[in-house]
């Protein structure tokens, strides 16, 4: 049952398959809490600075005491030394990063973006290239069979029956399209004795004493099948072979997600280049890329070659995918972003998940990451600026006298300034 479903007029029986901590909602809450509690890389630098800052402040207080004592005014020296200790504010520096992270991760969750940890939120700010998978990511992932093209001497029924038999145990979106076509034609899939999926290429099965291959033309060719009898396809195809002979192919069409083109435009506006990497053929990949507004297309790629090409792009690369085939690239990218509608393997390998299959969330994540990092930097600036001005004033170097009372108020104000600046992220 979907969360928040309300039955108003009828009666029904239902069975809860997930309860309590096992529900998707509970997992999201846990992920947000873990991300908010984690420490981004920039925090390590802040910790080092704070480790030096505290002893330095104690040293300044001692020098203040001795300096005024050398002038013969130990009472003033003690007052100014205490004031230095009060007005110095490592609190502001300590709050600069975690407050921004807590607010940023929470704001992301409200927008349907779940970060695994604070490091991912920081790294997404530096993304300059986004690599998209095609099927199920840029497209709806619900393709339909548009045409069945048998080779000479074969029939459409033979092609569909063999394809349905091979794809019956597959989880790939294209398999669902094949099985739907077989059901529409009233064709039953035969029983399978052995099933093996070749990630990014196709499937190999043994059924009723025959070996059936279904996948790309290159997959069949690499398996020793003569693909010359197959006419040149114009779209996404599943080539079918039985016992080493090509039977034909099924042309499958998928549709671009409604927000895909707008998402690519938003990324371009942020100075981020979009790339497509897919295991599909060149022609269908190019068609979807043109619709989405992507001009850098890499087709007919296996998970291994996709991973190698991804690594060659350099730093600042985000990978967006939804399937098992995308998991290696999602894990290897600087920031892996999985769709919440994808496989559990993809979400486990990714650094962030879009709860909704809206690709505009990728640009939103980058914008939020940049704003969060900018907020952290401003927090640190104000914390240091405050101490640079306040400590000399407390030591009596200026023509004003700062009492411990005013020092405590100023110290509190510095922390409030940092927290208030971080809370601005919640309204962005």
C-alpha positions as CSV (number, residue, x, y, z in Angstrom):
1,X,0.0,0.0,0.0
2,X,1.2,3.5,-0.8
3,X,1.8,5.8,2.2
4,X,-1.1,8.3,2.9
5,X,-3.7,6.3,0.9
6,X,-7.2,6.9,2.2
7,X,-10.2,4.7,1.6
8,X,-13.4,6.7,1.7
9,X,-16.2,4.7,0.2
10,X,-15.4,1.0,0.2
11,X,-14.0,-1.9,2.3
12,X,-10.9,-3.9,1.7
13,X,-8.3,-6.2,3.2
14,X,-4.7,-5.3,3.1
15,X,-1.4,-6.8,4.1
16,X,1.5,-4.7,5.3
17,X,4.8,-5.9,3.7
18,X,6.9,-3.3,5.5
19,X,6.3,-1.8,9.0
20,X,8.2,0.4,11.4
21,X,11.9,0.7,10.7
22,X,11.5,-1.4,7.5
23,X,9.4,1.2,5.7
24,X,10.8,3.5,3.0
25,X,9.8,6.5,5.1
26,X,11.8,5.2,8.1
27,X,14.8,4.5,6.0
28,X,14.7,8.1,4.6
29,X,14.5,9.5,8.1
30,X,17.5,7.4,9.2
31,X,19.5,8.5,6.2
32,X,18.8,12.2,6.8
33,X,19.8,11.8,10.5
34,X,23.0,10.1,9.6
35,X,23.9,12.7,7.0
36,X,23.2,15.5,9.4
37,X,25.4,13.9,12.0
38,X,28.3,13.2,9.6
39,X,31.3,15.5,9.1
40,X,32.2,17.0,5.7
41,X,35.9,17.3,4.7
42,X,35.9,21.0,5.4
43,X,35.2,20.4,9.0
44,X,38.6,18.8,9.4
45,X,40.3,22.1,8.5
46,X,38.0,24.0,10.9
47,X,39.0,21.5,13.7
48,X,42.7,22.1,13.1
49,X,42.2,25.9,13.2
50,X,40.2,25.6,16.4
51,X,42.9,23.4,17.9
52,X,45.4,26.3,17.4
53,X,42.9,29.1,18.2
54,X,42.1,28.1,21.8
55,X,45.8,27.9,23.0
56,X,46.4,31.2,21.1
57,X,43.6,32.9,22.9
58,X,45.0,31.7,26.3
59,X,48.4,33.1,25.3
60,X,46.9,36.4,24.3
61,X,45.1,36.6,27.7
62,X,48.4,36.0,29.5
63,X,50.2,38.6,27.5
64,X,47.4,41.1,28.2
65,X,47.8,40.4,31.9
66,X,51.5,40.8,31.8
67,X,51.4,43.8,29.6
68,X,49.1,45.8,31.8
69,X,51.0,44.5,34.9
70,X,54.2,45.9,33.4
71,X,52.5,49.3,33.4
72,X,51.8,48.8,37.1
73,X,48.0,48.2,36.7
74,X,47.4,44.6,37.6
75,X,43.7,45.2,38.3
76,X,43.2,46.5,34.7
77,X,45.4,43.6,33.4
78,X,43.2,41.0,35.2
79,X,40.0,42.6,33.9
80,X,41.2,42.8,30.3
81,X,42.6,39.2,30.4
82,X,39.3,37.8,31.6
83,X,37.5,39.9,29.0
84,X,39.7,38.4,26.3
85,X,38.9,34.9,27.5
86,X,35.1,35.7,27.5
87,X,34.9,37.5,24.2
88,X,37.0,35.0,22.2
89,X,34.5,32.8,20.5
90,X,35.6,29.3,19.2
91,X,31.8,28.6,19.4
92,X,31.2,30.5,16.3
93,X,33.9,28.6,14.4
94,X,32.6,25.3,15.8
95,X,29.1,26.1,14.7
96,X,30.0,27.4,11.3
97,X,30.0,24.0,9.5
98,X,27.6,21.7,11.4
99,X,24.7,24.2,11.5
100,X,25.0,24.8,7.7
101,X,25.1,21.0,7.1
102,X,22.1,20.2,9.3
103,X,20.0,22.9,7.6
104,X,21.3,22.0,4.1
105,X,20.6,18.3,4.5
106,X,17.2,19.0,5.9
107,X,16.4,21.4,3.1
108,X,17.5,18.8,0.6
109,X,15.2,16.2,2.2
110,X,12.3,18.6,1.9
111,X,13.1,18.9,-1.8
112,X,13.2,15.1,-2.2
113,X,17.0,14.8,-2.3
114,X,18.4,12.3,0.3
115,X,22.2,12.7,0.8
116,X,24.0,9.7,2.3
117,X,26.5,11.9,4.2
118,X,27.7,15.5,4.6
119,X,30.7,14.8,2.3
120,X,28.3,14.2,-0.6
121,X,26.6,17.6,0.0
122,X,30.0,19.3,-0.1
123,X,31.2,17.4,-3.1
124,X,28.1,18.1,-5.2
125,X,29.0,21.8,-5.0
126,X,32.0,21.1,-7.2
127,X,30.2,19.1,-9.9
128,X,31.0,20.4,-13.4
129,X,29.8,17.4,-15.5
130,X,26.8,15.2,-15.1
131,X,26.7,11.8,-16.8
132,X,23.2,10.4,-17.4
133,X,22.2,6.8,-18.1
134,X,19.4,6.6,-20.7
135,X,16.8,3.9,-20.1
136,X,14.9,4.5,-16.9
137,X,16.9,7.7,-16.2
138,X,16.5,10.1,-19.0
139,X,13.5,8.1,-20.3
140,X,10.4,6.9,-18.5
141,X,11.8,3.3,-18.4
142,X,8.5,1.9,-19.7
143,X,9.3,1.1,-23.4
144,X,6.9,-0.6,-25.7
145,X,7.5,-2.8,-28.7
146,X,6.8,-0.8,-31.9
147,X,7.7,-3.4,-34.5
148,X,8.8,-7.1,-34.8
149,X,11.1,-7.7,-37.8
150,X,12.0,-11.4,-38.5
151,X,14.8,-12.5,-40.7
152,X,14.0,-14.3,-44.0
153,X,12.2,-17.5,-43.4
154,X,11.2,-16.7,-39.9
155,X,7.9,-15.4,-38.4
156,X,7.1,-12.7,-35.9
157,X,5.7,-15.3,-33.6
158,X,9.0,-17.1,-33.5
159,X,10.9,-13.9,-32.7
160,X,8.4,-12.8,-29.9
161,X,8.2,-16.3,-28.4
162,X,12.0,-16.7,-28.2
163,X,12.5,-13.2,-26.8
164,X,9.7,-13.6,-24.2
165,X,11.3,-16.9,-23.1
166,X,14.7,-15.3,-22.7
167,X,13.4,-12.2,-20.9
168,X,10.9,-13.9,-18.6
169,X,13.3,-13.8,-15.7
170,X,14.9,-10.5,-16.4
171,X,14.3,-7.3,-14.4
172,X,15.3,-4.9,-17.2
173,X,12.6,-2.4,-18.4
174,X,13.0,-3.7,-22.0
175,X,12.1,-7.2,-20.7
176,X,8.8,-5.9,-19.5
177,X,8.1,-4.5,-22.9
178,X,8.8,-7.8,-24.6
179,X,6.6,-9.7,-22.1
180,X,3.8,-7.2,-22.6
181,X,4.0,-7.7,-26.4
182,X,3.9,-11.5,-26.0
183,X,0.9,-11.2,-23.7
184,X,-0.9,-9.0,-26.3
185,X,-0.3,-11.6,-29.0
186,X,-1.3,-14.5,-26.7
187,X,2.2,-16.0,-26.8
188,X,3.4,-18.0,-23.8
189,X,7.0,-18.0,-22.8
190,X,8.6,-21.5,-22.6
191,X,10.2,-22.8,-19.4
192,X,13.8,-21.8,-18.8
193,X,16.5,-24.3,-17.7
194,X,19.3,-21.8,-17.4
195,X,19.3,-18.0,-17.2
196,X,22.2,-15.6,-17.3
197,X,22.1,-11.9,-17.7
198,X,25.2,-10.1,-19.2
199,X,25.0,-6.6,-17.7
200,X,24.6,-3.9,-20.3
201,X,24.5,-6.3,-23.2
202,X,21.7,-8.9,-23.0
203,X,20.7,-12.3,-21.7
204,X,21.5,-15.9,-22.5
205,X,19.1,-18.7,-21.6
206,X,18.7,-22.4,-22.3
207,X,15.2,-23.6,-22.9
208,X,13.9,-26.8,-24.2
209,X,17.3,-27.8,-25.4
210,X,18.0,-24.6,-27.3
211,X,20.2,-21.6,-26.5
212,X,18.6,-18.3,-26.9
213,X,20.4,-14.9,-27.0
214,X,18.6,-11.6,-26.7
215,X,20.4,-8.2,-26.6
216,X,22.2,-5.8,-28.8
217,X,23.5,-6.6,-32.2
218,X,27.0,-6.3,-30.9
219,X,26.2,-8.8,-28.2
220,X,25.0,-11.4,-30.7
221,X,28.0,-10.7,-33.0
222,X,30.4,-11.2,-30.1
223,X,28.7,-14.5,-29.4
224,X,29.4,-15.7,-32.9
225,X,26.0,-15.0,-34.4
226,X,25.9,-13.7,-38.0
227,X,23.9,-10.5,-37.8
228,X,24.1,-9.7,-41.5
229,X,20.5,-11.0,-42.0
230,X,19.2,-8.4,-39.6
231,X,18.1,-5.3,-41.3
232,X,19.6,-2.1,-40.0
233,X,17.4,-0.8,-37.2
234,X,16.5,2.9,-36.6
235,X,15.7,2.7,-32.9
236,X,16.3,0.7,-29.8
237,X,16.3,-3.0,-30.7
238,X,16.5,-6.3,-29.0
239,X,18.1,-8.7,-31.5
240,X,17.1,-12.4,-31.0
241,X,19.1,-15.5,-31.9
242,X,18.5,-19.2,-31.3
243,X,21.2,-21.9,-31.6
244,X,23.5,-19.5,-33.2
245,X,21.1,-18.2,-35.9
246,X,19.5,-14.8,-36.0
247,X,15.7,-14.9,-35.8
248,X,15.1,-11.1,-36.1
249,X,14.7,-8.2,-33.7
250,X,12.1,-6.3,-31.8
251,X,12.1,-2.5,-32.1
252,X,11.4,-0.9,-28.8
253,X,10.6,2.8,-28.1
254,X,10.9,4.7,-24.9
255,X,9.8,8.2,-24.1
256,X,11.9,11.1,-22.6
257,X,11.0,12.0,-19.1
258,X,8.9,15.2,-19.1
259,X,11.5,17.2,-17.1
260,X,14.6,15.8,-18.7
261,X,15.2,18.6,-21.3
262,X,14.4,21.3,-18.7
263,X,16.9,19.6,-16.3
264,X,19.6,19.7,-18.9
265,X,19.0,23.4,-19.5
266,X,19.1,24.1,-15.8
267,X,22.4,22.3,-15.5
268,X,23.8,24.3,-18.5
269,X,22.7,27.5,-16.7
270,X,24.8,26.4,-13.7
271,X,27.8,25.9,-16.0
272,X,27.5,22.1,-15.8
273,X,27.9,20.0,-18.9
274,X,25.6,17.0,-19.6
275,X,26.8,13.6,-21.0
276,X,24.9,10.5,-21.9
277,X,26.3,7.0,-21.5
278,X,24.2,4.0,-22.4
279,X,24.4,0.4,-23.5
280,X,21.8,1.0,-26.2
281,X,22.6,1.5,-29.9
282,X,23.9,4.7,-31.4
283,X,20.6,5.6,-33.2
284,X,18.2,5.4,-30.3
285,X,20.7,7.0,-28.0
286,X,21.2,9.9,-30.4
287,X,17.4,10.4,-30.7
288,X,16.9,10.6,-26.9
289,X,20.0,12.8,-26.5
290,X,18.7,15.3,-29.2
291,X,15.3,15.5,-27.4
292,X,17.1,16.1,-24.1
293,X,19.5,18.6,-25.5
294,X,22.7,16.6,-24.9
295,X,25.4,16.7,-27.5
296,X,27.9,14.4,-25.9
297,X,26.7,10.8,-26.4
298,X,28.4,7.5,-25.8
299,X,26.4,4.5,-26.9
300,X,26.8,0.7,-26.9
301,X,28.8,0.8,-23.7
302,X,29.1,-2.1,-21.2
303,X,29.2,-1.3,-17.4
304,X,33.0,-1.8,-17.6
305,X,33.6,0.6,-20.5
306,X,31.1,3.1,-19.0
307,X,33.2,3.0,-15.8
308,X,36.4,3.6,-17.7
309,X,35.0,6.5,-19.7
310,X,33.6,8.0,-16.5
311,X,37.0,8.0,-14.8
312,X,38.6,9.6,-17.9
313,X,36.3,12.7,-17.5
314,X,38.4,13.9,-14.6
315,X,37.2,15.5,-11.3
316,X,33.9,17.0,-10.6
317,X,31.7,14.3,-12.2
318,X,28.3,13.3,-11.1
319,X,26.6,10.1,-12.3
320,X,22.8,9.7,-12.5
321,X,21.4,6.3,-13.0
322,X,18.7,3.8,-11.8
323,X,19.7,0.3,-12.6
324,X,22.1,-2.5,-11.5
325,X,24.3,-1.8,-14.6
326,X,24.8,1.8,-13.3
327,X,26.0,0.7,-9.8
328,X,29.7,0.6,-10.6
329,X,29.7,4.1,-12.2
330,X,27.5,5.5,-9.4
331,X,30.0,4.3,-6.8
332,X,33.0,5.5,-8.7
333,X,31.7,9.0,-9.5
334,X,32.5,12.0,-7.3
335,X,28.8,12.1,-6.6
336,X,26.5,9.2,-7.6
337,X,22.8,10.1,-7.8
338,X,20.3,7.3,-8.0
339,X,16.6,7.6,-8.8
340,X,14.3,6.5,-6.0
341,X,12.3,4.5,-8.5
342,X,15.4,2.5,-9.5
343,X,16.9,-0.7,-8.0
344,X,18.1,-1.0,-4.4
345,X,21.5,-1.8,-5.7
346,X,21.8,1.5,-7.5
347,X,20.5,3.4,-4.4
348,X,23.0,1.6,-2.2
349,X,25.9,2.4,-4.5
350,X,25.0,6.1,-4.9
351,X,25.9,9.0,-2.6
352,X,22.5,10.7,-3.0
353,X,19.0,9.6,-4.0
354,X,16.2,11.5,-5.8
355,X,13.0,10.4,-4.0
356,X,11.0,11.5,-7.0
357,X,12.0,10.7,-10.6
358,X,12.3,14.3,-11.4
359,X,15.7,15.1,-13.0
360,X,15.5,18.7,-12.1
361,X,16.5,17.5,-8.7
362,X,20.0,17.1,-10.0
363,X,20.4,20.8,-10.6
364,X,18.6,21.5,-7.3
365,X,21.1,19.3,-5.5
366,X,24.0,21.2,-7.1
367,X,22.5,24.6,-6.3
368,X,21.9,23.6,-2.7
369,X,25.4,22.2,-2.3
370,X,26.9,25.4,-3.6
371,X,24.7,27.5,-1.3
372,X,25.6,25.3,1.6
373,X,29.4,25.6,0.9
374,X,29.0,29.3,0.4
375,X,27.2,29.6,3.7
376,X,29.9,27.7,5.5
377,X,32.6,30.0,4.1
378,X,30.6,33.1,5.1
379,X,30.1,31.6,8.6
380,X,33.8,31.1,9.0
381,X,34.6,34.5,7.6
382,X,32.3,36.2,10.2
383,X,33.7,34.0,13.0
384,X,37.3,35.0,12.2
385,X,36.4,38.6,11.5
386,X,34.6,38.9,14.8
387,X,37.6,37.5,16.7
388,X,40.1,39.7,14.9
389,X,38.2,42.8,16.0
390,X,36.9,41.7,19.4
391,X,40.1,40.2,20.9
392,X,42.3,43.3,20.5
393,X,39.4,45.5,21.8
394,X,39.1,43.3,24.8
395,X,42.8,43.5,25.4
396,X,42.5,47.3,25.7
397,X,44.4,48.1,22.5
398,X,41.7,50.5,21.3
399,X,40.4,53.6,23.0
400,X,37.4,51.8,24.4
401,X,37.0,49.7,27.4
402,X,35.1,46.4,26.9
403,X,33.8,44.9,30.2
404,X,33.2,41.2,30.7
405,X,29.4,41.9,30.6
406,X,29.6,43.4,27.1
407,X,32.1,40.7,26.1
408,X,29.7,37.9,27.0
409,X,26.9,39.6,25.0
410,X,29.2,40.0,22.0
411,X,30.3,36.4,22.2
412,X,26.7,35.2,22.2
413,X,25.9,37.5,19.3
414,X,28.6,36.0,17.2
415,X,27.2,32.5,17.6
416,X,23.6,33.8,16.9
417,X,25.0,35.4,13.7
418,X,26.4,32.1,12.5
419,X,23.3,30.1,13.3
420,X,21.0,32.8,11.7
421,X,23.1,32.8,8.6
422,X,22.8,29.0,8.3
423,X,19.1,29.1,8.8
424,X,18.8,31.2,5.6
425,X,19.4,28.0,3.7
426,X,16.0,26.7,4.9
427,X,14.3,29.6,3.1
428,X,16.2,29.2,-0.2
